[in-house]
Amino acid sequence: MTVIAMFHKSPESALLWKVSFIFIIAILLGMAAVWGGMTYRDSAHQQIQSIQNELTTIKNKKESYIKELDLVKNYKPLYQTFVSKGVINQEPRLKWLETIEQIGQGLKLTKPVRYKLEVRKAFDPPFSLPQGHFVLFVSLMTLNMDLLHEGDIFRFFNALEQQAYGIFSVPSCSIKRTTTRYRLQNNAEWTTSLEAECALHWFTLWDKEDKQ
């Protein structure tokens, strides 16, 4: 029997082969454990990153929601005022005219106020407006009034600001002298020396999301 055969058949050699086999298996298991750990670490990192992204999204949505609530809280009274004045989705032209006639009568002007109201158009401001749910429209009105003195024009617009069913601005107003004479109820004569011509912008808002 050769030495090699004796070596393979000896108990020591069998034990050595078993130990070597177990060592190789241990190395493979260790490598598998390391690889598995690295894979788990990457997967856990991705999950943590995904959770952090979701938390950031939720935080941003919460902040946006809080800002929207603040806007609603701050601007809801103004919006309700616009609704009560007929500014939202309406154009109360008849109320505008009735109010102007009533104010002219209350000021006891020598002639009724003359007016011309044009068709409303989308407002093109000289400045940029934020894009939102509403479109801003404007209706141009031209007023002609015979005045007893300059103070009548201020009294007229003060009364209109208090009584107007809507929102308006006065982009221009001019006053010129006239020589028209009027006979009053007591047969006395009064000379109107002033005539005013004013342009008014009546503003309305149209809600683009309103289905009515």
HELIX and SHEET records of a PDB file:
HELIX    1   1 VAL A    3  LYS A    9  1                                   7    
HELIX    2   2 PRO A   11  SER A   84  1                                  74    
HELIX    3   3 ARG A   93  GLY A  106  1                                  14    
HELIX    4   4 GLY A  151  GLN A  163  1                                  13    
SHEET    1   A 3 ARG A 114  LEU A 117  0                                        
SHEET    2   A 3 PHE A 134  LEU A 147 -1                                        
SHEET    3   A 3 LYS A 121  ALA A 122 -1                                        
SHEET    1   B 4 ARG A 114  LEU A 117  0                                        
SHEET    2   B 4 PHE A 134  LEU A 147 -1                                        
SHEET    3   B 4 GLU A 189  ASP A 207 -1                                        
SHEET    4   B 4 ILE A 167  ARG A 183 -1                                        
END                                                                             
